[in-house]
């Protein structure tokens, strides 16, 4: 077996009583003594601190780099202003999604943050198309999320309160240069902070010393993103699922769509563009009756008995803020919100309802 990698905060996680688990080739905290439920609720009420140093940080430099990246990503990179970031997708020739990522314009370069499990294939994908990213190997990445995130971070770092959703900025803390973005994966207002790994523990301790900040692991990160209706690569999207099917067609702006100023020109455009707004199947929100959650892979049917599956659950679990189970599933797009369907759970069919997402209101600072 390949030895698991550890983030610069590994020893701090152990000190804080974290339960560590393998995740995407890394040894990561799944929960702390507060527990998944407590960590989830604390993030919704105050601020949760996540170690996301396992994610890949890549830099692209050089003349024409925005145009070159647009040939791989169906996003408006040319029009991305300095100090702003954008959600994007790497796609393949079949229209499937290789990975989803964040792309920031840092002025003289682009900063890409990619999923840990996909980092190696993303780097190879870029290289195969003439883009050779610098891999950022000496910086940790933290995420601070929740309604108290701004006040907590502003007490340590000047300038964060002026940032808005999807802003990026280089700021200072105790002599360390921070790469800060204002976004997140919980539906809450929040920030991601990249800093040199030799300063990461001190910075994390400074945040955790604040009453409103608590450490949060992968368990609550998953329930938070699920309630926010945010897809997870490998569950809700993969190389056989198109952007429209995954419910992330919003990432493709007018300029890159049919009739746009720079329409197409990316892998799978001939499949992806005609399907936008017209996909036969798409990611939908469903809420089961009762308290039992439904998990990934559970089949969904039109009737309480008989028939073929309409689709399957891609992500599911208990939503602490909702007070009941929530899930996302790939279903026929013609099924309206409010429709009653049935999930087959342990040989019995459980009633559920198709509902709009997100399951909780998002609080991004726009």
C-alpha distance (Angstrom), angle and dihedral (degrees) to the residues before:
residue distance angle dihedral
X1 . . .
X2 3.79 . .
X3 3.79 112.3 .
X4 3.79 112.6 -108.8
X5 3.79 117.5 -113.6
X6 3.79 121.6 -126.2
X7 3.79 129.1 -144.2
X8 3.84 121.8 -129.9
X9 3.81 87.7 -101.4
X10 3.82 95.9 57.3
X11 3.82 95.9 108.9
X12 3.80 90.7 46.9
X13 3.80 90.5 53.1
X14 3.81 89.7 53.5
X15 3.80 90.9 47.6
X16 3.82 89.6 51.6
X17 3.82 90.9 53.0
X18 3.79 97.7 -108.1
X19 3.78 121.8 170.3
X20 3.79 105.0 -130.7
X21 3.81 124.8 -147.4
X22 3.82 136.4 175.8
X23 3.81 111.8 -95.8
X24 3.83 126.9 169.9
X25 3.80 90.8 -25.8
X26 3.80 94.4 -47.0
X27 3.80 135.2 100.4
X28 3.79 102.7 -121.2
X29 3.82 137.7 173.3
X30 3.80 112.2 -104.4
X31 3.82 94.0 -178.9
X32 3.79 144.7 -14.7
X33 3.83 129.6 -140.0
X34 3.82 90.3 -78.7
X35 3.82 87.2 67.9
X36 3.78 131.8 -135.4
X37 3.81 94.2 -76.1
X38 3.81 92.9 48.2
X39 3.79 92.8 45.8
X40 3.80 91.4 49.4
X41 3.80 92.8 49.7
X42 3.81 92.7 44.7
X43 3.81 90.9 54.1
X44 3.80 91.8 50.4
X45 3.84 91.1 47.5
X46 3.82 103.1 35.9
X47 3.82 128.5 -14.1
X48 3.80 135.3 -46.1
X49 3.80 124.5 -158.6
X50 3.82 116.5 -144.9
X51 3.79 128.7 -171.1
X52 3.81 105.3 -137.7
X53 3.81 96.0 161.7
X54 3.80 89.4 124.8
X55 3.80 90.2 73.7
X56 3.79 117.9 97.7
X57 3.80 119.6 -106.0
X58 3.81 113.3 -162.2
X59 3.81 132.1 178.5
X60 3.80 125.0 -151.3
X61 3.80 118.8 -166.5
X62 3.76 139.3 172.3
X63 3.78 141.7 69.1
X64 3.78 114.8 -46.8
X65 3.79 93.5 12.3
X66 3.83 93.5 135.1
X67 3.81 91.6 53.1
X68 3.80 90.7 46.0
X69 3.81 92.7 51.4
X70 3.81 90.3 49.1
X71 3.79 87.4 63.4
X72 3.82 87.4 64.9
X73 3.81 102.7 31.0
X74 3.84 125.0 53.6
X75 3.80 92.3 -140.0
X76 3.79 135.7 102.5
X77 3.79 100.4 -98.7
X78 3.81 95.8 149.9
X79 3.81 89.3 58.1
X80 3.81 94.9 44.5
X81 3.81 106.7 118.2
X82 3.81 122.2 -137.1
X83 3.79 109.8 -91.4
X84 3.81 93.7 31.1
X85 3.80 134.8 97.9
X86 3.78 134.5 -157.5
X87 3.80 138.2 -159.3
X88 3.79 112.8 -116.3
X89 3.79 145.5 171.0
X90 3.78 135.5 -135.2
X91 3.81 106.3 -142.6
X92 3.80 134.3 -168.5
X93 3.80 131.0 -138.0
X94 3.83 90.8 -92.5
X95 3.79 91.5 57.1
X96 3.81 93.3 -106.3
X97 3.79 124.1 135.9
X98 3.81 117.5 -104.8
X99 3.82 91.7 -175.3
X100 3.79 142.1 -33.2
X101 3.78 118.7 -124.0
X102 3.79 148.0 166.6
X103 3.82 119.0 -110.6
X104 3.81 120.5 -161.7
X105 3.80 128.3 -171.3
X106 3.81 105.0 -139.1
X107 3.81 93.6 177.8
X108 3.80 102.4 -108.4
X109 3.82 95.1 33.2
X110 3.79 144.8 16.3
X111 3.81 120.5 -112.6
X112 3.80 116.7 -152.1
X113 3.82 123.6 -166.4
X114 3.80 111.8 -163.2
X115 3.80 135.6 179.3
X116 3.79 115.9 -83.0
X117 3.79 95.1 -126.9
X118 3.81 91.3 50.3
X119 3.82 100.7 40.8
X120 3.81 97.1 100.4
X121 3.81 94.7 47.1
X122 3.82 90.6 44.6
X123 3.80 90.9 54.2
X124 3.81 90.2 48.1
X125 3.82 90.6 47.2
X126 3.81 91.6 52.5
X127 3.80 92.2 46.1
X128 3.79 92.5 49.3
X129 3.80 87.7 58.7
X130 3.79 96.2 47.6
X131 3.81 98.6 -94.3
X132 3.79 114.5 119.1
X133 3.79 110.6 -170.3
X134 3.77 125.5 -155.1
X135 3.80 106.1 -122.9
X136 3.80 110.9 -135.3
X137 3.81 101.2 -137.9
X138 3.80 101.9 160.1
X139 3.81 102.7 58.8
X140 3.79 132.8 82.7
X141 3.80 121.8 -144.9
X142 3.80 123.9 -142.8
X143 3.79 130.5 -178.5
X144 3.81 122.5 -151.9
X145 3.80 112.0 -167.3
X146 3.79 136.2 176.2
X147 3.81 143.0 63.5
X148 3.82 91.3 -67.6
X149 3.81 94.1 47.6
X150 3.80 94.6 98.6
X151 3.81 95.9 49.3
X152 3.80 92.4 43.7
X153 3.80 95.2 50.0
X154 3.83 92.8 39.9
X155 3.81 89.5 57.9
X156 3.81 87.6 64.3
X157 3.81 105.1 25.7
X158 3.80 125.6 46.1
X159 3.79 116.7 -138.8
X160 3.80 102.5 29.7
X161 3.82 95.2 103.9
X162 3.80 90.5 63.5
X163 3.81 92.5 56.1
X164 3.81 121.4 100.5
X165 3.81 132.6 -156.3
X166 3.82 110.1 -58.1
X167 3.82 93.8 11.6
X168 3.81 118.4 135.2
X169 3.80 126.7 -161.8
X170 3.80 142.3 166.4
X171 3.80 108.0 -123.3
X172 3.81 136.4 169.3
X173 3.79 134.2 -116.1
X174 3.81 121.5 175.6
X175 3.79 91.9 -28.0
X176 3.81 94.3 -46.6
X177 3.80 122.4 119.1
X178 3.81 110.9 -128.3
X179 3.80 125.0 -160.8
X180 3.80 101.3 -149.0
X181 3.80 129.0 -173.2
X182 3.79 126.8 179.6
X183 3.78 108.5 -135.5
X184 3.78 136.4 77.8
X185 3.76 151.0 178.9
X186 3.79 103.0 -102.5
X187 3.81 104.5 67.7
X188 3.80 87.6 -111.3
X189 3.77 127.9 109.5
X190 3.77 109.4 -94.2
X191 3.77 152.2 126.3
X192 3.78 143.0 -111.5
X193 3.78 116.0 -142.6
X194 3.81 123.6 -163.8
X195 3.81 116.3 -168.1
X196 3.77 140.1 155.5
X197 3.77 110.1 -68.9
X198 3.81 92.9 -125.6
X199 3.83 89.2 62.9
X200 3.79 97.8 40.6
X201 3.80 98.8 91.6
X202 3.81 93.5 48.7
X203 3.78 91.1 48.7
X204 3.81 92.4 47.4
X205 3.81 90.3 49.7
X206 3.80 90.7 50.6
X207 3.80 90.0 54.1
X208 3.81 94.2 43.4
X209 3.81 89.9 51.8
X210 3.81 87.3 68.6
X211 3.81 113.9 91.7
X212 3.79 92.8 -132.2
X213 3.83 95.4 55.9
X214 3.81 125.2 80.7
X215 3.82 130.6 170.5
X216 3.80 114.5 -104.1
X217 3.81 128.9 -164.8
X218 3.78 137.8 -153.1
X219 3.81 93.6 -83.4
X220 3.79 95.5 64.2
X221 3.81 91.2 35.7
X222 3.80 87.1 62.8
X223 3.81 96.2 46.9
X224 3.81 90.9 46.2
X225 3.80 94.1 51.5
X226 3.80 91.0 44.3
X227 3.81 92.3 55.2
X228 3.81 88.2 48.1
X229 3.82 89.9 54.6
X230 3.81 91.9 -120.4
X231 3.82 117.7 153.6
X232 3.78 124.1 -124.2
X233 3.79 118.8 -142.9
X234 3.81 110.1 -116.8
X235 3.81 92.1 27.2
X236 3.79 109.2 47.4
X237 3.80 97.7 17.9
X238 3.78 137.0 24.2
X239 3.79 142.2 146.8
X240 3.82 91.7 -64.6
X241 3.81 96.5 48.9
X242 3.81 121.5 80.4
X243 3.82 124.4 -141.2
X244 3.81 92.3 -105.4
X245 3.80 91.7 50.0
X246 3.81 90.5 48.2
X247 3.79 91.9 50.0
X248 3.81 93.6 -118.4
X249 3.79 99.2 110.1
X250 3.82 86.7 119.1
X251 3.82 86.8 77.3
X252 3.81 89.2 70.0
X253 3.83 107.8 77.0
X254 3.79 129.0 -153.8
X255 3.80 92.4 -97.3
X256 3.82 91.6 62.8
X257 3.82 97.5 40.9
X258 3.80 127.4 88.4
X259 3.80 108.4 -61.9
X260 3.80 92.7 16.6
X261 3.79 125.7 129.8
X262 3.81 92.1 -102.7
X263 3.78 101.2 19.1
X264 3.79 118.6 177.8
X265 3.77 121.4 -23.9
X266 3.81 94.0 136.4
X267 3.82 129.6 101.3
X268 3.80 112.7 -75.3
X269 3.81 94.9 10.0
X270 3.80 91.4 136.9
X271 3.82 88.9 59.7
X272 3.80 100.0 34.1
X273 3.80 103.4 47.0
X274 3.85 99.6 52.0
X275 3.79 89.6 48.5
X276 3.82 96.8 55.3
X277 3.78 107.5 113.6
X278 3.80 90.5 1.8
X279 3.81 106.7 66.1
X280 3.79 113.7 143.1
X281 3.81 89.9 -142.9
X282 3.78 131.2 28.8
X283 3.80 144.5 168.1
X284 3.81 110.4 -84.3
X285 3.76 137.0 179.4
X286 3.81 119.1 -115.1
X287 3.81 131.3 -176.6
X288 3.81 117.7 -158.7
X289 3.78 121.4 -146.4
X290 3.80 117.1 -113.1
X291 3.79 126.6 18.1
X292 3.79 103.8 -69.6
X293 3.82 112.4 106.9
X294 3.78 121.5 -137.6
X295 3.78 117.4 -137.1
X296 3.77 139.4 -152.1
X297 3.80 113.8 -59.9
X298 3.82 97.7 25.2
X299 3.82 110.9 141.1
X300 3.82 120.6 -123.2
X301 3.82 123.0 -149.2
X302 3.79 136.2 -170.4
X303 3.80 94.7 -131.2
X304 3.80 139.0 39.5
X305 3.79 89.4 -115.0
X306 3.80 136.5 25.2
X307 3.78 130.6 -5.6
X308 3.78 133.9 96.3
X309 3.83 122.3 -69.3
X310 3.81 115.5 -88.5
X311 3.77 91.7 -157.1
X312 3.77 145.6 -44.8
X313 3.78 138.5 -100.5
X314 3.81 112.6 -101.2
X315 3.83 98.3 -176.9
X316 3.76 129.2 8.4
X317 3.77 144.6 155.5
X318 3.78 144.7 120.0
X319 3.80 116.7 -47.6
X320 3.81 107.5 -147.1
X321 3.82 93.4 -168.9
X322 3.81 91.1 47.3
X323 3.79 92.2 45.7
X324 3.78 94.6 -131.6
X325 3.79 145.8 46.1
X326 3.81 120.3 -53.6
X327 3.78 131.3 -178.5
X328 3.78 145.8 172.6
X329 3.79 121.7 -134.2
X330 3.79 140.4 177.6
X331 3.80 105.7 -115.2
X332 3.80 139.2 158.6
X333 3.80 107.8 -75.4
X334 3.80 92.4 -133.8
X335 3.81 91.7 68.6
X336 3.82 105.5 102.8
X337 3.78 127.1 -133.9
X338 3.78 108.4 -92.7
X339 3.81 94.5 37.0
X340 3.80 116.1 140.3
X341 3.81 115.7 -129.5
X342 3.81 135.6 163.1
X343 3.80 132.6 -118.1
X344 3.79 118.5 -154.7
X345 3.79 107.0 -131.1
X346 3.81 120.5 176.1
X347 3.80 91.9 -23.4
X348 3.80 95.3 -47.3
X349 3.78 129.3 94.8
X350 3.78 117.7 -122.9
X351 3.79 121.6 -160.7
X352 3.81 117.8 -118.8
X353 3.77 137.1 171.0
X354 3.81 129.5 -134.3
X355 3.82 108.2 -123.3
X356 3.82 138.0 175.7
X357 3.80 119.2 -98.2
X358 2.95 144.9 -90.2
X359 3.79 99.0 55.5
X360 3.83 90.2 -154.1
X361 3.80 127.8 34.8
X362 3.80 114.3 -96.9
X363 3.81 118.6 -127.4
X364 3.81 104.8 -160.0
X365 3.82 114.0 156.5
X366 3.79 104.3 -121.1
